[in-house]
Amino acid sequence: MNSAVMPTYGRVDIAFDRGEGAYLFTNDGARYLDFTSGIGVTSLGHAHPRLVAALADQAEKLWHTSNMFYIPGQERLAERLVANTFADNVFFTNSGAEAVECGIKTVRAHFDAAGDAGRYRIICANQAFHGRTMATISAGGQDKLLKGFEPAVDGFDHVAFGNLNETRAAIGDETAAILIEPIQGEGGIRPAEEDYLHGLRDIADEYGLLLFFDEVQCGMGRTGKLFAHEWAGVAPDVMAVAKGIGSGFPVGCCLATQDAAKGMVPGSHGSTYGGNPLAMAVGNAVLDVILEDGFLDHVEAMGVRLMSGLERIVAGHPGVLAGVRGRGLMVGLACTADPKPLIGKLRENGLLTVVGGGNVVRLLPPLISGETEIDAALGIIDESCAQLGKLGEGT
């Protein structure tokens, strides 16, 4: 179709009119089970009544003042995030890329404040994704994201994900931090081993580096813990968060310890929209739900149900599927070939999924999904694999 929108997206030719819970509906009434969650964003599903109420209530009072003034909802959400994490303070943004950018600046400002401004380089992992700004595509280091935008921003060195020896070997006099996703999302749903995270913490402590986790996709309850690194019992010094914290409203934040953020002083960083009253009303409402007793246990249980069902399906369709990996409701289904035919077939049968790196179909259900939604998705996946298998037999 002709569009005045800049053609940077390879869109599917579907438009949705409304959403309810784990489902999306088109204008003509077609219903889809949404296991994309807007790429891990709509953590509480569509039109969650408590989020709708919080946003409507705030919208009738005050939309925006800028950070020239105190914003009570911002103070409250920051205090709650600090109380439930390793952090001592929070900077609010509008997106995950901005949260990572803030973290990069926090790292550099930390060493500048310590009188060691020559330490600015950050070790990152291959196949990482940290956002679409110039600095964050440079941190990600993927050729497909950098193409057309070279030269990359200097200051990032890349090593194999999960390889402590390469990480240690990459450290030099200018190294300031290590940045990784505890579970790589766009890179193909690749969870970090717990020993790897412990090793990174040990290396950072040994060399006086800051440990920086990007939990934009894997955080905010997606794995069954509030943040994915909690499974390993390893705390970072800096962390980027977004996506699920707003459940569809643009919210992000950068969390840091007091020491890590010692260079972030008045005037060092800012955002016109970041942490505005509307965003904070939604963020606090999301946190209300996620921190309720039993919510994260439910996410973990549904993740186990989804994973075990997928393992059975993988075993039954070896010509289509190669394996499954992930944690909680952040799951990657590895295909034996290009995953796009399977994604298309799933969509034909009413299940929305998203592609990942390494021939992977990403399954990112809303965290409110129950047994009914999980079992419905498993049925569609099984049926779709059978249909693709029959097509393959006919070629």
C-alpha positions, 0 to 999 in steps of 0.5 A: 500500500502507498504510505506517507510513513517512512518505509523502514518497516517490513510490515505484515498487511494486517491492522488491528482495531482493538485488543483484549487480554492476550488477543488482538482483533481486526476491523472485520472481527478476525481474532489473533492470539498475540504471542508477540506482545508488541515485541515483549512490551504488552506485559499485562496484555491489551486494555488491562482494566487497571492500566486503563483506569490509571491512565484515564485518571491521570489524563484528567488531571495532568499530562506533562510538566517537564523535569523542571519540577518534581513529579510525584509519580516519578518519585514513587516509581523510583522508590519502588524500583530501588526497593525491589532491586540492587539500585539506589537511583533511577533515571526515567526515559521513553524507550529502551534505547534511551535507557541503554544510552543513559547507562552508557553515559553513566559508565563514562561519567563514573570514570570521569568523576573518578579522575579516570576519563580515559576509561570509556570502552565497553565490552559487549557480546556478539549478536546483541541488540541494545537499540537503534540509536547510533550508540546502541547499534554500535554497542550491538555491533551487528552488521545488518543494523550498522549497514548504511550508518557507518562509521560506528560510534567508537568505544565498544569491543565485542566478544562471544556471548557466554565466553569468559576467556574472550571477555577477560582477554578483551580488557585493556587500560581503556575498558570501563564496563561489560554490557550484556543481556542476561537473555539475548532477545533479538539474538535468538532467545539465548539465556546466559548460563548462571556461571557466566553471569557470576564470572562476569561479576567476578571479572568486573570486580577484579578489574574495577569495571562496571557490570551493565545489564540490558534487561529491556526485553527480559526484565519486568517479570518476563522470566518469572523473576522481576529481573532475569539476573535474579535467577543467578543471584548476580547484581549489576551496577547499572541496568536498562529497563523498558518494554514491559514496565509500561505494558504498551505506554512508552516508558523506560529507565536506567537503574544504577547504584549510587557509586556507579552513578556518581558522575550523573550530576545536575545538568549531566543528562536529561529528557523532556518527556522522560518520566512524565505524569502519564507514563508514571501513572501507568508504570506504577500500575504495572508494578502494582500488578507484577508485585502482587503475591503469586503473579511471578509464580504464575509466570514461571508456571506458565513458562514451564507449561509452554516449554514442556509442550513445545519440547513435545512438539519439537520431538514430533516435528523434527523436519520443521523444528530443531529445539526450544530454549528460554525461560519463563514466558521468553521462549525461542523455538528454533527451526531447521530452516528459515523461520518465516514460513512457520511464522506465516503459517502460525499467523494464518492459523491465528497465532502471532509470533516474531522472528529472532536471530538464528532461525528462531521464532520468538514466543513472548506471550502476555504475562497474564496468559493462563493455561487456556492461552498457552494450550491454544498456542501449543495446539496452533503450533503443533497444527502449523508444523504438521501442515508445513511438514506435509508441504515439505513432503510434497516438494 
